[in-house]
């Protein structure tokens, strides 16, 4: 049974598009049933509609509190029979009670190798810190911002002369690969949180090191 999944966005929606495209495969274990945007002008809304995915705008500015906004989001998720929720560039902090209600069914993508560089402006901060490798992380959401058991990560090299935009583009390409992978693992039941860690059934590997700069 394909698990009914919603994606919450606030803007461009390129990660959302990657998830929708992956879920276009009938063998993919999740089906994207709904896209919700808290911003009426989010470019991702048109992309979702173009794929025939149902969309809802729930403008947070119409609500006096975070709780009333989230109650409306919850109602929309429930009405659509949603079982899993993916945050994809969703720029609202969620309350502890919302996060707990969706415990282990709410996942997020963040453009850094967590736990490094939580919060915003990750690429500028990675460049300022002089790290040689950055990347992205998909994780189960916990109440503390950008924290929770890690499902998948991808590393990318920080190259000499990188600008924030150049690094962001390189990381984004990796995001588009790991988010569909992570959702596949969660929706199929292969990945599950055990304490602070995620256990993935049948995952064995050599653990090849990734060097940056490449070792001569
Ligand atoms: C991505 O970099 C994501 O990791 C971060 O916000 C950005 C959203 O981009 N949380 P998009 O809307 O998916 O194109």
Boltz pocket constraint, residues with backbone or C-beta under 6 A from the ligand:
constraints:
  - pocket:
      binder: B
      contacts: [[A, 9], [A, 11], [A, 12], [A, 13], [A, 14], [A, 15], [A, 16], [A, 44], [A, 88], [A, 89], [A, 90], [A, 109], [A, 110], [A, 111], [A, 172], [A, 175]]
      max_distance: 6.0
